């Protein structure tokens, strides 16, 4: 079987994101390959190392199954010269490695905004000379899923590797499973040596550590030993230390004895910047209209947004169609559920008033201040768009003379949206906040 066809076999085993970002970019190097050695070229050395660590054993396995030949796999940078000393790959050892960092998770690829600048600043600061393990230790990052906690965690890991440090990255689930496996096999000494001798320990989703007292006790001693040796510890969670359920008080105390930084949902301008950065990384070209539509139509989960971007690009490539706004709306329609029957006009009014920092009574009054007039028009427009109320019913709710007043205000806000793209984007964002609230 052609080695390039082996890569296609991995398509069924990996997520679409993984396959498109890492496997599909590999090029078989026939000149350097042999019967028992397959060489593939990757765009750069960082990507090559990542693919070598994470996927080499899978490529080797599929090749052996299909051809009957057991071959070593070498992933190298496009212009890297072949070295005989690096042709042998210990596939068994590759499988056992738990410190797998995504090379794309760097500080340079992280988009900083008001929602994450404190967490970013703390993580970036410790990677400066002689600061690791001494400046802020531990660092505890918390916030909802999909906002970039893992990205920051691994950015520290990648920077630390460049400094020649021994880094361990693991989810709390990885940690628990590894501990349990070593306990059953009677190899806890190996487990202790691995974790207690690292320079940087990165633990993702530490809230899931609370399964047994034995595991928490082990983590407690590992935590103390690393910190006493000036090793850096960073953890992520969905909640701050004092709100972690099932975690012992002495661990909570250790977690809180350092920097506690939260990451909150990004503002619209940050979301747009993130989408642009994701498009740049994945070599996807989207117009401003499409980027704005994605930013205002989806929630705040960055992983979901990246998944949509990749799906959109894949769909366009498969059908041979240019990525247009209409195509984006079609591809995203299953992700945007407009349930108008669950939307309350009172909720719309409350959201608009909060956004404009005014009282609901002002909206329903004859107040002629510009911000009140704009808020009134936005509320009327959203109510007309998102509810099944008639013009007359809306006039009664907003205490207006008749349906013509409602029609006038809807017309005015539409004109403003056509004239000012920022206003349009802001109103679309408000619309999707209402839709998101209706689906809770």
Kinemage of the C-alpha trace (Angstrom):
@kinemage 1
@onewidth
@group {chain A} dominant
@subgroup {mainchain}
@vectorlist {calphas} color= white
{ca unk a 1} P 0.000 0.000 0.000
{ca unk a 2} L 1.200 3.528 -0.792
{ca unk a 3} L 2.325 5.192 2.484
{ca unk a 4} L 0.283 8.273 1.569
{ca unk a 5} L -2.837 6.095 1.652
{ca unk a 6} L -1.963 5.099 5.220
{ca unk a 7} L -2.488 8.707 6.242
{ca unk a 8} L -6.008 8.558 4.818
{ca unk a 9} L -6.682 5.549 7.043
{ca unk a 10} L -6.166 7.779 10.071
{ca unk a 11} L -9.070 9.956 8.998
{ca unk a 12} L -11.516 7.503 10.585
{ca unk a 13} L -9.537 7.334 13.816
{ca unk a 14} L -9.011 11.042 14.483
{ca unk a 15} L -11.228 14.076 14.803
{ca unk a 16} L -11.632 16.165 11.684
{ca unk a 17} L -9.713 18.970 13.389
{ca unk a 18} L -6.730 16.728 14.200
{ca unk a 19} L -6.632 15.159 10.751
{ca unk a 20} L -6.837 18.464 8.874
{ca unk a 21} L -4.308 20.284 11.089
{ca unk a 22} L -1.658 17.568 11.439
{ca unk a 23} L -2.056 14.481 9.251
{ca unk a 24} L -3.254 15.993 5.972
{ca unk a 25} L -0.254 18.351 5.895
{ca unk a 26} L 2.293 15.495 5.838
{ca unk a 27} L 4.116 14.717 2.577
{ca unk a 28} L 5.661 11.291 1.999
{ca unk a 29} L 9.398 11.538 1.358
{ca unk a 30} L 10.018 8.627 -1.024
{ca unk a 31} L 13.688 9.494 -1.526
{ca unk a 32} L 14.642 9.028 2.132
{ca unk a 33} L 12.247 6.180 2.917
{ca unk a 34} L 13.077 2.473 2.975
{ca unk a 35} L 11.103 -0.741 3.392
{ca unk a 36} L 11.371 -0.496 7.179
{ca unk a 37} L 11.526 3.286 7.466
{ca unk a 38} L 8.879 5.777 6.354
{ca unk a 39} L 9.845 9.444 6.273
{ca unk a 40} L 7.240 12.203 6.100
{ca unk a 41} L 7.828 15.936 5.779
{ca unk a 42} L 5.986 18.498 7.921
{ca unk a 43} L 5.952 22.289 7.359
{ca unk a 44} L 8.290 23.092 10.269
{ca unk a 45} L 10.298 21.489 13.074
{ca unk a 46} L 7.831 22.325 15.857
{ca unk a 47} L 4.926 20.663 14.040
{ca unk a 48} L 7.154 17.731 13.072
{ca unk a 49} L 8.086 17.058 16.707
{ca unk a 50} L 4.466 17.208 17.794
{ca unk a 51} L 3.271 14.782 15.102
{ca unk a 52} L 6.228 12.484 15.802
{ca unk a 53} L 5.318 12.305 19.477
{ca unk a 54} L 1.564 11.971 19.135
{ca unk a 55} L 0.893 10.105 15.884
{ca unk a 56} L 4.000 8.127 14.840
{ca unk a 57} L 2.876 4.927 16.534
{ca unk a 58} L -0.563 5.086 14.869
{ca unk a 59} L 0.954 5.574 11.425
{ca unk a 60} L 3.316 2.656 12.048
{ca unk a 61} L 0.470 0.447 13.252
{ca unk a 62} L -1.717 1.113 10.213
{ca unk a 63} L 1.205 0.533 7.858
{ca unk a 64} L 2.007 -2.820 9.491
{ca unk a 65} L -1.642 -3.931 9.362
{ca unk a 66} L -1.989 -3.024 5.687
{ca unk a 67} L 1.440 -4.116 4.375
{ca unk a 68} L 2.666 -6.688 6.878
{ca unk a 69} L 5.896 -4.696 7.280
{ca unk a 70} L 6.890 -3.262 10.640
{ca unk a 71} L 8.436 0.112 9.905
{ca unk a 72} L 9.826 2.960 11.936
{ca unk a 73} L 8.304 6.370 11.336
{ca unk a 74} L 10.223 9.615 11.034
{ca unk a 75} L 8.512 13.000 10.832
{ca unk a 76} L 10.892 15.777 9.870
{ca unk a 77} L 10.763 19.424 8.879
{ca unk a 78} L 10.483 20.087 5.157
{ca unk a 79} L 14.122 21.136 4.710
{ca unk a 80} L 15.644 18.948 7.425
{ca unk a 81} L 18.444 16.662 6.323
{ca unk a 82} L 18.127 12.954 7.036
{ca unk a 83} L 20.252 11.710 9.915
{ca unk a 84} L 21.025 8.024 10.392
{ca unk a 85} L 21.260 8.501 14.129
{ca unk a 86} L 17.585 9.454 14.342
{ca unk a 87} L 16.024 6.834 12.105
{ca unk a 88} L 15.027 4.501 14.926
{ca unk a 89} L 11.842 5.479 16.703
{ca unk a 90} L 10.940 3.753 19.959
{ca unk a 91} L 7.231 3.346 19.295
{ca unk a 92} L 6.518 1.693 22.642
{ca unk a 93} L 8.146 4.605 24.458
{ca unk a 94} L 6.187 7.110 22.363
{ca unk a 95} L 2.931 5.530 23.539
{ca unk a 96} L 3.895 5.957 27.177
{ca unk a 97} L 4.649 9.658 26.984
{ca unk a 98} L 2.031 11.762 28.750
{ca unk a 99} L 3.580 15.169 28.189
{ca unk a 100} L 2.117 15.988 24.786
{ca unk a 101} L 1.934 19.712 24.160
{ca unk a 102} L 0.195 21.239 21.185
{ca unk a 103} L 2.905 23.314 19.443
{ca unk a 104} L 0.301 25.802 18.227
{ca unk a 105} L -0.536 26.740 21.829
{ca unk a 106} L 1.942 29.572 22.304
{ca unk a 107} L 1.790 33.060 23.787
{ca unk a 108} L 2.110 34.470 20.270
{ca unk a 109} L -1.037 32.694 19.080
{ca unk a 110} L -3.059 33.670 22.167
{ca unk a 111} L -5.389 36.642 21.685
{ca unk a 112} L -5.310 38.936 24.730
{ca unk a 113} L -8.366 40.925 25.801
{ca unk a 114} L -9.878 42.362 28.957
{ca unk a 115} L -11.377 38.954 29.759
{ca unk a 116} L -8.026 37.144 30.013
{ca unk a 117} L -5.225 39.714 30.348
{ca unk a 118} L -4.538 39.001 34.049
{ca unk a 119} L -4.171 35.244 33.511
{ca unk a 120} L -2.081 35.862 30.394
{ca unk a 121} L 0.157 38.363 32.173
{ca unk a 122} L 0.826 36.039 35.098
{ca unk a 123} L 1.694 33.102 32.833
{ca unk a 124} L 3.840 35.186 30.517
{ca unk a 125} L 5.745 36.768 33.417
{ca unk a 126} L 6.996 33.451 34.832
{ca unk a 127} L 8.613 32.449 31.525
{ca unk a 128} L 11.096 35.329 31.735
{ca unk a 129} L 14.631 34.566 32.855
{ca unk a 130} L 14.942 33.048 36.342
{ca unk a 131} L 11.257 33.659 37.144
{ca unk a 132} L 9.964 30.112 36.655
{ca unk a 133} L 8.991 28.598 39.995
{ca unk a 134} L 9.892 31.756 41.902
{ca unk a 135} L 7.704 34.683 40.853
{ca unk a 136} L 4.119 33.365 40.973
{ca unk a 137} L 3.774 29.822 42.267
{ca unk a 138} L 1.357 28.182 42.011
{ca unk a 139} L -0.842 29.802 39.372
{ca unk a 140} L -4.491 28.771 39.452
{ca unk a 141} L -6.555 29.678 36.352
{ca unk a 142} L -10.319 29.192 36.405
{ca unk a 143} L -13.277 29.895 34.160
{ca unk a 144} L -15.870 28.277 31.864
{ca unk a 145} L -14.826 25.662 29.324
{ca unk a 146} L -13.471 26.655 25.929
{ca unk a 147} L -12.098 30.105 26.807
{ca unk a 148} L -8.359 29.411 26.515
{ca unk a 149} L -7.245 27.977 29.873
{ca unk a 150} L -5.557 24.965 28.241
{ca unk a 151} L -3.955 27.242 25.645
{ca unk a 152} L -2.283 29.329 28.358
{ca unk a 153} L -1.278 26.240 30.310
{ca unk a 154} L 0.445 24.707 27.296
{ca unk a 155} L 1.946 28.042 26.233
{ca unk a 156} L 3.881 27.985 29.504
{ca unk a 157} L 4.800 24.375 28.777
{ca unk a 158} L 6.107 25.126 25.298
{ca unk a 159} L 8.081 28.134 26.546
{ca unk a 160} L 9.536 26.037 29.375
{ca unk a 161} L 10.627 23.299 26.957
{ca unk a 162} L 12.522 25.912 24.969
{ca unk a 163} L 14.276 26.830 28.220
{ca unk a 164} L 15.390 23.209 28.579
{ca unk a 165} L 13.014 22.428 31.444
{ca unk a 166} L 11.393 19.078 32.159
{ca unk a 167} L 7.667 19.606 31.686
{ca unk a 168} L 4.744 17.383 32.580
{ca unk a 169} L 1.303 18.252 31.232
{ca unk a 170} L -1.646 16.089 32.232
{ca unk a 171} L -5.343 16.362 32.843
{ca unk a 172} L -6.433 15.337 36.323
{ca unk a 173} L -8.034 12.315 34.643
{ca unk a 174} L -4.636 11.353 33.167
{ca unk a 175} L -3.073 11.751 36.590
{ca unk a 176} L -5.711 9.592 38.293
{ca unk a 177} L -5.523 6.862 35.642
{ca unk a 178} L -1.730 6.800 35.707
{ca unk a 179} L -1.659 6.600 39.497
{ca unk a 180} L -4.235 3.789 39.533
{ca unk a 181} L -2.359 1.830 36.861
{ca unk a 182} L 0.981 2.112 38.677
{ca unk a 183} L -0.667 1.183 41.962
{ca unk a 184} L -2.073 -2.015 40.457
{ca unk a 185} L 1.244 -2.873 38.801
{ca unk a 186} L 3.262 -2.214 41.925
{ca unk a 187} L 5.279 0.490 40.156
{ca unk a 188} L 4.488 3.560 42.264
{ca unk a 189} L 8.198 4.344 42.592
{ca unk a 190} L 8.292 5.009 38.846
{ca unk a 191} L 5.216 7.237 39.164
{ca unk a 192} L 6.754 9.181 42.064
{ca unk a 193} L 10.045 9.689 40.260
{ca unk a 194} L 8.346 10.978 37.132
{ca unk a 195} L 6.169 13.583 38.806
{ca unk a 196} L 8.321 14.708 41.699
{ca unk a 197} L 11.396 15.354 39.560
{ca unk a 198} L 9.819 17.636 36.963
{ca unk a 199} L 10.564 21.362 36.642
{ca unk a 200} L 7.073 22.356 35.532
{ca unk a 201} L 3.826 20.581 36.414
{ca unk a 202} L 0.743 21.551 34.402
{ca unk a 203} L -2.564 20.042 35.538
{ca unk a 204} L -5.729 20.637 33.509
{ca unk a 205} L -9.222 20.392 35.050
{ca unk a 206} L -7.966 19.866 38.591
{ca unk a 207} L -11.580 19.835 39.818
{ca unk a 208} L -11.810 16.181 38.728
{ca unk a 209} L -9.017 15.164 41.078
{ca unk a 210} L -11.443 14.645 43.935
{ca unk a 211} L -12.141 10.935 43.551
{ca unk a 212} L -10.382 9.246 46.478
{ca unk a 213} L -8.448 10.393 49.526
{ca unk a 214} L -5.501 8.253 48.411
{ca unk a 215} L -5.147 10.114 45.111
{ca unk a 216} L -5.509 13.517 46.763
{ca unk a 217} L -2.911 12.562 49.348
{ca unk a 218} L -0.496 11.552 46.586
{ca unk a 219} L -1.075 14.816 44.736
{ca unk a 220} L -0.589 16.751 47.986
{ca unk a 221} L 2.888 15.278 48.518
{ca unk a 222} L 3.832 15.724 44.842
{ca unk a 223} L 2.649 19.344 44.970
{ca unk a 224} L 4.718 20.086 48.077
{ca unk a 225} L 7.859 18.397 46.790
{ca unk a 226} L 7.808 20.194 43.430
{ca unk a 227} L 7.181 23.554 45.070
{ca unk a 228} L 9.902 22.999 47.675
{ca unk a 229} L 12.316 22.288 44.818
{ca unk a 230} L 11.313 25.590 43.146
{ca unk a 231} L 9.403 23.776 40.433
{ca unk a 232} L 6.555 25.681 38.764
{ca unk a 233} L 2.965 24.496 39.210
{ca unk a 234} L -0.001 25.715 37.162
{ca unk a 235} L -3.519 24.352 37.359
{ca unk a 236} L -6.821 25.052 35.629
{ca unk a 237} L -10.348 24.522 36.832
{ca unk a 238} L -13.927 25.590 36.187
{ca unk a 239} L -14.158 27.253 39.623
{ca unk a 240} L -11.827 29.018 42.081
{ca unk a 241} L -10.172 26.872 44.791
{ca unk a 242} L -12.677 27.691 47.542
{ca unk a 243} L -15.559 26.420 45.378
{ca unk a 244} L -14.058 23.054 44.404
{ca unk a 245} L -16.248 20.192 45.535
{ca unk a 246} L -14.690 17.017 46.909
{ca unk a 247} L -11.236 18.584 47.279
{ca unk a 248} L -9.685 18.513 50.762
{ca unk a 249} L -9.179 21.802 52.597
{ca unk a 250} L -5.410 21.404 52.727
{ca unk a 251} L -5.255 21.074 48.929
{ca unk a 252} L -7.553 24.077 48.472
{ca unk a 253} L -5.211 26.009 50.732
{ca unk a 254} L -2.195 25.022 48.621
{ca unk a 255} L -4.023 25.947 45.397
{ca unk a 256} L -4.903 29.391 46.735
{ca unk a 257} L -1.399 30.146 48.012
{ca unk a 258} L -0.300 31.934 44.864
{ca unk a 259} L -1.929 33.691 41.916
{ca unk a 260} L -5.634 33.047 41.263
{ca unk a 261} L -6.677 34.346 37.849
{ca unk a 262} L -10.020 34.001 36.130
{ca unk a 263} L -10.820 33.951 32.421
{ca unk a 264} L -14.256 35.273 31.520
{ca unk a 265} L -16.198 35.200 28.224
{ca unk a 266} L -14.563 37.526 25.677
{ca unk a 267} L -16.042 40.797 24.516
{ca unk a 268} L -17.114 41.030 20.893
{ca unk a 269} L -13.916 42.711 19.673
{ca unk a 270} L -11.820 39.982 21.337
{ca unk a 271} L -13.975 37.254 19.766
{ca unk a 272} L -13.457 38.801 16.342
{ca unk a 273} L -9.688 38.988 16.944
{ca unk a 274} L -9.681 35.331 18.025
{ca unk a 275} L -11.526 34.272 14.880
{ca unk a 276} L -9.034 36.176 12.728
{ca unk a 277} L -6.145 34.481 14.526
{ca unk a 278} L -7.718 31.026 14.111
{ca unk a 279} L -8.251 31.708 10.400
{ca unk a 280} L -4.641 32.806 10.041
{ca unk a 281} L -3.346 29.663 11.780
{ca unk a 282} L -5.547 27.321 9.728
{ca unk a 283} L -4.874 29.237 6.477
{ca unk a 284} L -8.556 30.018 5.986
{ca unk a 285} L -9.699 33.202 4.256
{ca unk a 286} L -12.989 34.654 5.515
{ca unk a 287} L -14.505 38.031 4.720
{ca unk a 288} L -15.276 40.559 7.454
{ca unk a 289} L -19.008 39.889 7.073
{ca unk a 290} L -18.534 36.166 7.710
{ca unk a 291} L -16.201 36.766 10.658
{ca unk a 292} L -18.682 39.195 12.194
{ca unk a 293} L -21.535 36.748 11.608
{ca unk a 294} L -19.657 33.922 13.357
{ca unk a 295} L -18.717 36.201 16.260
{ca unk a 296} L -22.267 37.410 16.833
{ca unk a 297} L -24.056 34.126 16.126
{ca unk a 298} L -22.088 31.712 18.294
{ca unk a 299} L -21.475 31.573 22.017
{ca unk a 300} L -18.184 32.204 23.769
{ca unk a 301} L -16.664 28.709 23.526
{ca unk a 302} L -13.491 29.216 21.479
{ca unk a 303} L -13.169 25.499 20.673
{ca unk a 304} L -16.676 25.548 19.217
{ca unk a 305} L -15.839 28.618 17.153
{ca unk a 306} L -12.659 27.000 15.789
{ca unk a 307} L -14.623 23.843 14.998
{ca unk a 308} L -17.132 25.875 12.982
{ca unk a 309} L -14.355 27.637 11.060
{ca unk a 310} L -12.695 24.328 10.162
{ca unk a 311} L -16.035 22.711 9.254
{ca unk a 312} L -16.889 25.662 7.056
{ca unk a 313} L -13.556 25.443 5.248
{ca unk a 314} L -13.823 21.656 4.859
{ca unk a 315} L -17.340 21.911 3.443
{ca unk a 316} L -16.264 24.584 0.945
{ca unk a 317} L -13.301 22.446 -0.189
{ca unk a 318} L -15.380 19.282 -0.555
{ca unk a 319} L -18.147 20.863 -2.620
{ca unk a 320} L -15.727 23.152 -4.471
{ca unk a 321} L -17.550 26.286 -3.435
{ca unk a 322} L -16.335 29.702 -2.344
{ca unk a 323} L -16.979 30.530 1.322
{ca unk a 324} L -19.757 33.096 1.258
{ca unk a 325} L -21.992 34.525 3.962
{ca unk a 326} L -24.872 32.437 2.617
{ca unk a 327} L -22.748 29.273 2.847
{ca unk a 328} L -21.726 30.175 6.406
{ca unk a 329} L -25.359 30.584 7.419
{ca unk a 330} L -26.239 27.261 5.832
{ca unk a 331} L -23.403 25.365 7.522
{ca unk a 332} L -24.105 27.001 10.888
{ca unk a 333} L -27.866 26.636 10.888
{ca unk a 334} L -27.761 23.503 13.067
{ca unk a 335} L -25.697 25.372 15.637
{ca unk a 336} L -28.069 28.304 15.898
{ca unk a 337} L -31.396 27.344 17.388
{ca unk a 338} L -33.879 30.160 17.361
{ca unk a 339} L -36.640 29.193 19.783
{ca unk a 340} L -38.914 32.198 19.635
{ca unk a 341} L -41.611 30.557 21.725
{ca unk a 342} L -39.279 30.668 24.738
{ca unk a 343} L -38.348 34.324 24.348
{ca unk a 344} L -39.935 36.867 26.659
{ca unk a 345} L -40.268 40.512 25.733
{ca unk a 346} L -39.502 41.312 29.367
{ca unk a 347} L -36.159 39.512 28.998
{ca unk a 348} L -35.387 41.516 25.866
{ca unk a 349} L -36.143 44.774 27.660
{ca unk a 350} L -34.052 43.792 30.695
{ca unk a 351} L -31.059 42.848 28.539
{ca unk a 352} L -31.204 46.070 26.494
{ca unk a 353} L -31.558 48.218 29.623
{ca unk a 354} L -28.574 46.504 31.206
{ca unk a 355} L -26.535 47.069 28.041
{ca unk a 356} L -27.412 50.774 27.888
{ca unk a 357} L -27.379 51.263 31.680
{ca unk a 358} L -30.894 52.725 31.842
{ca unk a 359} L -34.167 51.836 33.583
{ca unk a 360} L -37.042 49.965 31.872
{ca unk a 361} L -39.308 52.809 32.895
{ca unk a 362} L -37.172 55.198 30.814
{ca unk a 363} L -37.684 53.045 27.711
{ca unk a 364} L -41.458 53.151 28.187
{ca unk a 365} L -41.484 56.916 28.792
{ca unk a 366} L -41.281 59.956 26.509
{ca unk a 367} L -37.651 60.512 27.453
{ca unk a 368} L -35.882 62.049 24.431
{ca unk a 369} L -32.268 61.552 25.506
{ca unk a 370} L -30.264 60.005 22.689
{ca unk a 371} L -29.166 56.892 24.577
{ca unk a 372} L -32.732 56.243 25.730
{ca unk a 373} L -34.105 56.701 22.211
{ca unk a 374} L -31.512 54.291 20.816
{ca unk a 375} L -32.190 51.738 23.543
{ca unk a 376} L -35.934 51.995 22.903
{ca unk a 377} L -35.460 51.387 19.203
{ca unk a 378} L -33.135 48.445 19.785
{ca unk a 379} L -35.601 46.855 22.210
{ca unk a 380} L -38.484 47.334 19.763
{ca unk a 381} L -36.433 45.924 16.888
{ca unk a 382} L -35.390 42.843 18.859
{ca unk a 383} L -38.926 42.279 20.112
{ca unk a 384} L -40.211 42.441 16.557
{ca unk a 385} L -37.477 40.064 15.329
{ca unk a 386} L -37.613 37.533 18.150
{ca unk a 387} L -41.231 37.366 19.257
{ca unk a 388} L -44.527 36.719 17.540
{ca unk a 389} L -46.166 39.836 19.014
{ca unk a 390} L -48.072 42.075 16.600
{ca unk a 391} L -47.294 45.759 16.056
{ca unk a 392} L -50.319 46.690 18.156
{ca unk a 393} L -49.216 44.439 21.019
{ca unk a 394} L -45.746 45.949 20.899
{ca unk a 395} L -47.241 49.454 20.944
{ca unk a 396} L -49.172 48.569 24.093
{ca unk a 397} L -46.100 47.126 25.799
{ca unk a 398} L -43.849 50.105 24.995
{ca unk a 399} L -46.658 52.606 25.765
{ca unk a 400} L -46.764 54.080 22.272
{ca unk a 401} L -49.620 55.689 20.380
{ca unk a 402} L -50.199 52.962 17.792
{ca unk a 403} L -48.576 50.471 15.445
{ca unk a 404} L -47.176 53.215 13.184
{ca unk a 405} L -44.865 54.347 15.984
{ca unk a 406} L -43.488 50.811 16.257
{ca unk a 407} L -43.003 50.628 12.494
{ca unk a 408} L -41.191 53.982 12.528
{ca unk a 409} L -38.756 52.865 15.222
{ca unk a 410} L -38.034 49.550 13.485
{ca unk a 411} L -37.332 51.429 10.264
{ca unk a 412} L -34.987 53.868 12.011
{ca unk a 413} L -32.895 51.152 13.657
{ca unk a 414} L -32.622 49.266 10.355
{ca unk a 415} L -31.323 52.409 8.695
{ca unk a 416} L -28.798 52.882 11.478
{ca unk a 417} L -27.624 49.286 11.102
{ca unk a 418} L -27.134 49.782 7.356
{ca unk a 419} L -25.177 52.986 7.912
{ca unk a 420} L -22.995 51.759 10.766
{ca unk a 421} L -21.499 48.256 10.720
{ca unk a 422} L -20.459 48.472 14.389
{ca unk a 423} L -24.043 49.161 15.415
{ca unk a 424} L -25.227 46.230 13.330
{ca unk a 425} L -22.705 43.888 14.938
{ca unk a 426} L -23.639 45.093 18.426
{ca unk a 427} L -27.350 44.535 17.840
{ca unk a 428} L -26.699 41.095 16.365
{ca unk a 429} L -24.704 40.244 19.468
{ca unk a 430} L -27.589 41.365 21.683
{ca unk a 431} L -29.950 39.271 19.584
{ca unk a 432} L -27.859 36.171 20.120
{ca unk a 433} L -27.580 36.852 23.848
{ca unk a 434} L -31.361 36.806 23.984
{ca unk a 435} L -31.450 33.563 21.975
{ca unk a 436} L -28.830 31.984 24.203
{ca unk a 437} L -30.778 32.942 27.323
{ca unk a 438} L -33.945 31.394 25.907
{ca unk a 439} L -32.196 28.030 25.481
{ca unk a 440} L -31.004 27.684 29.083
